[in-house]
Amino acid sequence: MWNYKIKLALRHLWKDKVFTGINILGLALGIAVSTAIFLYANYHYSYDRFHEDPEEIYRVLTIDKALGVSSSRVGICPPAAGPAALNIPGVKAQTRYLSQGQNLLRVGERSIYAESFAFVDSNFFEFFNFPLKYGNASQILRSPNQAILSAELATKLFGQENPVGKTIQTSNAPDPVIVEGVFEDLPENSHIQFEMALSLVPNPGDTNTAQFLSTWQSIAAPTYIRLSEESDWESINAQLLEIARNNDYGDNFDLTMQPMLEAHLYSTELLFDNYNIGKTDIGQIRNLVLVAIFLILIAAFNFMNLSTARSAKRAREIGMRKVLGAQKEQLIAQFLFESIFLVFLAFLFSLFILQIFGNSIGIQVPEGYLSYFIANPGFWLYAIALILILGLLSGIYPAFVLSAYEPIKTLKGNFKSHGSGLWMRRALVSLQFAVSIAVIIGMLVVQAQIDYMNEKDMGFSKENLLSLRLNSREAIQNAESLKNQIEKIDGVLGLSSANALPGTGYGRNGVVPEGYSGDDVWIFSTTAVHHNFAEVMKLEVLEGRFYDDEHPADLQNSVIINEAAAEALGWEEALGKKLQLGPNERTIIGVIKNFHYVGLRYPIEPLLLFPQSRLAGSVAIKIDAQKTAQALDDISMAWTEVNPNIPFEYQFFDDQFNEIFQDDQRFAQVLNSFNWLTIIIACLGLLGLSAYSVDQRTRELGLRKVLGANFTQIFMVLSKEFWYLLLVSNALAIPIAYYYMQAWLSEFVYRIELSFWPFLLALALSFALAWLTIASQAYRALRIDPVKALKYE
Amino acid sequence: MAFIEIKQLTKTYRMEEIETTALNEVSLRIEKGEFLALMGPSGCGKSTLLNVLGMLDKADAGSYTFGGEEVANLNEKKRSILRKNNIGFVFQSFNLIDELSVAENIELPLIYTKEPANERKAKVNAMLERMGLANRAKHYPQQLSGGQQQRVAVGRALITDPHIILADEPTGNLDSAHGDEVMKLLQELHEAGTTIVMVTHSEHDAQYASRILRLHDGMILQPSAAN
C-alpha cells in the first residue's frame, strides 16, 4: 500500500512537472531561509546551556541610581561581592573573571597575540564546565603568575607537546607566567570568551591588587554565583545587598542578579558588559523568527493555492476512484500523503539550498553548526514536525475540496471547479502579495535608515583614519618614538590617541559638579584623549579651547565636557566651572560639540574628556586618501623599527566604528533576502493562478482569438480579476507596514522620517511584477491553437 | 425475487428556475443474468437511471432493492461498500487513470476491497490474459488505442467479480470496428452469466442485449422487447 502510494504520488508530481517545480521551489526556498533563521535562533538560544545545571548560575549586577544615567543595569559589581555572597545560605559557590583584552605573549623568540585574556578565580574551571585537556581544575591558578591556555593558543605557542610547566612572557606584567594547564577551546556559544586565563592571586607585596579584590568601593568585577536548587534568588539578593550596605557600599548603587541563561539575549541595555561576548538582542531574534514563520506560511499558501487550482485536472480521477469504491477518508489520506511527500522533497531540496547558498542569506550560523544540528535528534524532531505540519496544513484544504467532488459530475468530462475554492485562492494570493508589499516597504525603510546612519554626520570624521592599539607595556613605553617616526611619514596628516575611540565603549565616572551638594553624584561617560585629538578627529570646540602642549598644567587640573554635559547640569556658561572627581578638582577649559560616541539608537550622553599625558590606548592616524597604500607601508615599517618584537596590527577606523550598526545591518540583509523570496513566491502564486485561469478558459480564449483578439485584449481579459486582488493586498499591507516600521524606527533616537516614497515604490513594484507574471500567461494564451481549443473539453 | 427491483423511482433536478424531471415514477425489475439495454433520446433520463442503479446518485422518492436489500436510503459510506463489492462500471470516456499502468488500473478496485497483494497479482494477470492485454500490462492508457482502453476499463469493471456491470455508452467514443470488439466482449460476459445494464444510442449495439427498455421524459415507454 505504501509502495503504491509513493509510486502514485511520484507519478502525479512528475506528470505535472511545472506545478511540481513551482511548488517544490517555492516551498524549498521558504524552508531553507526559515531553517537558517531557526538554526540561528536555536544557536543563540543554546548559549551557555552546556554548563551543568546552568539555571543555578546567576550574574551579580549593579543597579546604578546616579543622575545623568540613561540605563541603570551595569554588568559588573564590586570585587568583594562574590566572596561575601558565600556567607549567605543557599549560595554554593562564586567565581570572578576580569577580562583584559589583547596580550602579546613571548616564548623564546616567538611573539604571538592572545586576542583576549582574563584573570580568573582559582575555582573558575570547576565552577563552569570548561573541560581541561591538561591539568587538574581543582589544583590550578592558586598562586600568582599561573596561566592556563586554550588548546588552540597552546598549539600556536608550543606545537603538539604538553606545555604544562613551561613559561611565557606576557606584555602586561614583568614576571613570566607558568603554564598550569590547557583547556579545550571555549564553545562558540559561550558568552565568556578568552584564550588565556591568569591566576587572580596578587604577588606577595602587591597590596593594590589585594585591596582591589576586597573592595566595595569600586565596581569592576564580572561575578557569578551558583545557588542551590531550592534557594530563592530574590531573598539571596536582599541579603547580599544588606551585606553590601554594612560595608559602606555607596547609596547610589544597588545589587541585582541575572540568570546566566539570560546574559546572552536579555542584556542589550546593560552597560559595562563588553566581556559579554556576542551579546544579541532578543528583539532581533524575535523579528527574525517572525520573518521565518511568515515565510513558511506564504510558501504553504502557495502550495494550497496551486494544489486547489490544479484540482480540476484531477476531478475525473477522483470521481473514478469513488466509483470504484474509494472512501472519502481514503482519498483524503492519499492527498495528504501526496502533500506531505511533496513537503518532504522540498525539505531535502532546502537542505541542499542551505548548504550551497546558506552564507548569502545574511544569517551567519557558525561554521559546522549545520552538521552539528543535523547530528542532533532535535533537528530530526524539527524536520519531522515541520514536514508533517506543513504537509497537513497545506494539504488539508485541497484534500477536503477534492474528496468532496461528486463522482457523476466529474466523469462526464467538462467539469469545472467553481465557487468556494476560487475565493479561497484569491484570498491567499492577496495575502501573499500583501506580505510581499509589506516586506518591500520594510526593506526600503530599513535600508534608508542604514544609509542615513552611514552618512549621518557623527560629529567627528571617521574617514581615512587608521587605528593602532598600544596594549603592551613595551608599546606604551615606545609610544613617543613611534609618534615621532609616524609624524614624519609623507601622507600622514595627523596623529593622536585616546583611551577608547568612539564606538568602542567609554568608561564612566562619578562627579560632583560645582554648585551641587556632595550627595548629588552625577555619572558621566569619560575617556582620556591626547592633545590634538580634536584636530585629528575633527571634533568641533564650541567654547574655550582643546588640550595643547602649551598648557602642561592641564594634565592635573583641567577637563573638557560636551554640550550634553553642560545642558544636563543646566549651565549656560560652563567655562571655568569646576568638577569634583574623588579627591581631585578640575576646571572646565572647553566645551565641545556633541558627537555620537555610541551608535544612533541611543542619545548622546554627557561626556568628560580628560587629558592623556602621553600616547596611550588607541592611536588614531589621519591619512591622505591619495597616499593610503604608501603611508600604510611606511607606518608598518616605523612600527617594526620601534617595536621589533610586536606584530603590527591595524584597523580602518570606519570599519571598526560601523560594527555598532552590525545588528541593524544584519536585519537589513535578512530582510533583503526575505524580500526577494516573498516576491518570488508571491509571483509563483500568481503565475499558478493565472496559468490555471488560462487552462480553465482555453475554449473562451481560443474563441476570442478566432474572433481577432490581440495580446492586449487577451491580457485585459486575463488580468481583470487580479487588479482588484492587488489593490486589496496594498490596502492590507500599507497600514501594517507603516505601523511596524514606525515602531522599528522609534528604537532609534536618530532616525529618518517615514516618507510616502517606500509605499509608492512598493505599490508600483507590486503592479509591475503582477503585470509581468500575467503577461507571460497572456502570451501563452495567445499561442493556443484555436482549433484544438474549440474541441477541448 | 428479482435481483434488482425499483418501484416508483422519481428524481428531479433544479437549475435556477427550471425544474427537470429526470425519472418519473419509474418501476423496473432486472433478473440475474439479464443483459438490458437502456435507450432513448438525450436527456430522457437513461444515464440518471444508470447512476441510481449504480448507487452513484440517489433518487428523491421510491424504493430500490438490490439483492433483496433496500438501498434507496443508505448513506454514502454504505453505498460505497455495496458498490465496490457488487458493481462494475464501464464509461463512454473510459475514465482510466492516466498515471497508472494498464495492470495498475485493473488492480485498483482490488486495493479498495483490501485484497491481499499476491491474490491481486494473480487476478490481474488472469484478467489481462482474458482481455487479451497481457502484452500491454506495463503500458499507460495514452499508449493504447480506444478499443484497448475500453477493454482495460471492462477488465477493471470485472476484476472484483461483480454481480452486475453497468455500462454507459461503452462504444460511444470508439469507431465501429473497436465498438464491435467491445460489444462482443460484453456478449461473452453475458453468456457466461454476468448481469449487464447498458445505456446506448446505437440500435446496432442494443441488438446484443436480451431486453431493450426505451425511456422518454423520465418514463419507460414500452415495458420490454425481447431480442
Interface residues (C-beta under 8 A of the other chain):
Chain A: M1 Y4 L8 R11 H12 K15 R316 E317 G319 M320 R321 K322 V323 L324 G325 A326 Q327 K328 Q330 P407 I408 L411 K412 G413
Chain B: N51 G54 L56 D57 E76 K77 S80 I81 R83 K84 N85 F89 F91 S93 N95 L96 I97 D98 E99 L100 L108 P109 I111 Y112 T113 R156
